Amino acid sequence: MPLSLTTEFLMFSFVFIAGNYILDLFSKKFLHIDGTDFLFFAPWLAAIKFGVYEGVVLAAVILVLHAFMHMRIARFIILSFPTQILAVFMGYLFGIEGFWVTLVVYYFASSVVTGLLGGIGGMYFMFLLTNSITNIAAFFVYKFLL
């Protein structure tokens, strides 16, 4: 199935791109930490709702914008693209029920990529904590809104 830029997908994407931008601004200004983003959740959910191509496109857009907002760690963000693709495929294959296993696999893959780049350290564990909170909160909000 080719990429389908429906109005529903574009609105969905706008919400998550704007939400990611707001989270980036908030985390930079007040929290001074990284990891509050939708790099996992939005592409994962897009793959479930719209398809693989849509999930990958949304992942790429959020990835680039997020990297620009966090230039200090942009190399880690950009080179994590395979982990977002993995989340997209797992979301498409396993659906909503596969959230927990997909999140664990995503963090494992992210840790491998970050480790290969020499980025495992205290800040990475802070990323895991804040990113886990963001993704789990987003998941429960989504489940509540269903």
C-alpha positions as CSV (number, residue, x, y, z in Angstrom):
1,M,0.0,0.0,0.0
2,P,1.5,3.4,-1.0
3,L,1.7,6.4,1.3
4,S,-1.8,7.9,1.8
5,L,-1.8,11.5,3.0
6,T,-5.4,11.6,4.1
7,T,-6.8,14.5,6.1
8,E,-7.1,12.3,9.1
9,F,-3.4,11.3,8.9
10,L,-2.3,14.9,8.3
11,M,-4.3,16.1,11.4
12,F,-2.9,13.2,13.4
13,S,0.6,14.1,12.3
14,F,0.0,17.8,13.1
15,V,-1.1,17.0,16.6
16,F,2.0,14.9,17.3
17,I,4.5,17.2,15.6
18,A,3.1,20.2,17.5
19,G,3.0,18.2,20.7
20,N,6.6,17.2,20.2
21,Y,7.6,20.8,19.6
22,I,5.8,21.9,22.8
23,L,7.4,19.1,24.8
24,D,10.8,20.1,23.4
25,L,10.3,23.7,24.4
26,F,9.0,22.7,27.8
27,S,11.8,20.2,28.5
28,K,14.5,22.6,27.4
29,K,13.2,25.6,29.3
30,F,12.1,24.0,32.5
31,L,13.4,20.4,32.9
32,H,16.8,20.8,31.2
33,I,16.6,17.1,30.2
34,D,16.0,15.1,27.0
35,G,13.6,12.3,26.4
36,T,10.2,14.0,26.5
37,D,9.3,13.3,23.0
38,F,6.9,11.4,20.7
39,L,9.7,9.7,18.6
40,F,8.4,6.3,19.7
41,F,4.7,6.7,20.3
42,A,3.6,8.8,17.3
43,P,5.2,6.6,14.6
44,W,4.2,3.5,16.4
45,L,0.5,4.6,16.6
46,A,0.6,6.0,13.1
47,A,1.6,2.5,11.8
48,I,-1.3,1.0,13.7
49,K,-3.9,3.5,12.5
50,F,-2.6,4.3,9.0
51,G,0.1,2.0,7.9
52,V,3.9,1.5,7.7
53,Y,4.7,4.2,5.2
54,E,2.8,6.8,7.2
55,G,4.6,5.7,10.4
56,V,8.0,6.0,8.8
57,V,7.2,9.4,7.3
58,L,6.0,10.7,10.6
59,A,9.0,9.3,12.4
60,A,11.4,11.0,9.9
61,V,9.6,14.4,10.3
62,I,9.6,14.3,14.1
63,L,13.2,13.0,14.2
64,V,14.5,15.9,12.1
65,L,12.6,18.5,14.1
66,H,13.6,17.0,17.4
67,A,17.2,16.9,16.3
68,F,17.1,20.6,15.5
69,M,15.7,21.3,18.9
70,H,18.5,19.4,20.6
71,M,21.6,20.0,18.6
72,R,23.9,18.9,21.4
73,I,22.6,15.3,21.0
74,A,21.4,15.5,17.4
75,R,23.7,12.7,16.3
76,F,22.1,10.3,18.8
77,I,18.7,11.4,17.7
78,I,19.3,11.1,13.9
79,L,21.1,7.8,14.2
80,S,18.2,6.4,16.2
81,F,16.1,6.3,13.1
82,P,16.3,2.5,12.8
83,T,14.7,2.2,16.2
84,Q,11.8,4.2,15.1
85,I,11.4,2.1,12.0
86,L,11.5,-1.0,14.3
87,A,8.7,0.5,16.4
88,V,6.7,1.2,13.3
89,F,6.9,-2.3,12.0
90,M,6.2,-3.8,15.4
91,G,3.2,-1.5,15.8
92,Y,1.9,-2.5,12.4
93,L,2.4,-6.2,13.2
94,F,1.2,-6.4,16.8
95,G,-1.2,-3.4,17.2
96,I,-2.1,-1.8,20.4
97,E,-1.7,-5.1,22.4
98,G,2.0,-5.1,21.5
99,F,2.8,-1.8,23.2
100,W,4.8,-3.1,26.1
101,V,6.9,-5.6,24.1
102,T,7.5,-3.0,21.4
103,L,8.5,-0.4,24.0
104,V,11.0,-2.9,25.6
105,V,12.5,-3.8,22.2
106,Y,12.7,-0.1,21.3
107,Y,14.7,0.7,24.4
108,F,16.9,-2.3,23.8
109,A,17.6,-1.2,20.2
110,S,18.1,2.4,21.4
111,S,20.6,1.2,24.0
112,V,22.5,-0.7,21.3
113,V,22.7,2.3,19.0
114,T,23.6,4.7,21.8
115,G,26.2,2.3,23.1
116,L,27.8,2.0,19.7
117,L,28.0,5.8,19.6
118,G,29.6,5.9,23.1
119,G,26.6,7.6,24.6
120,I,25.7,5.3,27.5
121,G,26.0,7.2,30.8
122,G,24.1,9.1,33.4
123,M,22.3,11.3,30.9
124,Y,21.2,8.3,28.9
125,F,19.6,6.7,32.0
126,M,17.8,10.0,32.6
127,F,16.6,9.9,29.0
128,L,15.2,6.3,29.6
129,L,13.4,7.5,32.6
130,T,11.8,10.6,31.1
131,N,11.1,8.9,27.8
132,S,9.4,6.0,29.6
133,I,7.2,8.4,31.5
134,T,6.3,10.2,28.3
135,N,5.5,7.1,26.3
136,I,3.6,5.3,29.1
137,A,1.6,8.5,29.9
138,A,0.8,8.9,26.1
139,F,-0.3,5.2,25.9
140,F,-2.6,5.5,28.9
141,V,-4.1,8.8,27.6
142,Y,-4.7,7.2,24.3
143,K,-6.3,4.1,25.8
144,F,-8.5,6.4,28.0
145,L,-9.7,8.3,24.9
146,L,-10.6,5.2,23.0
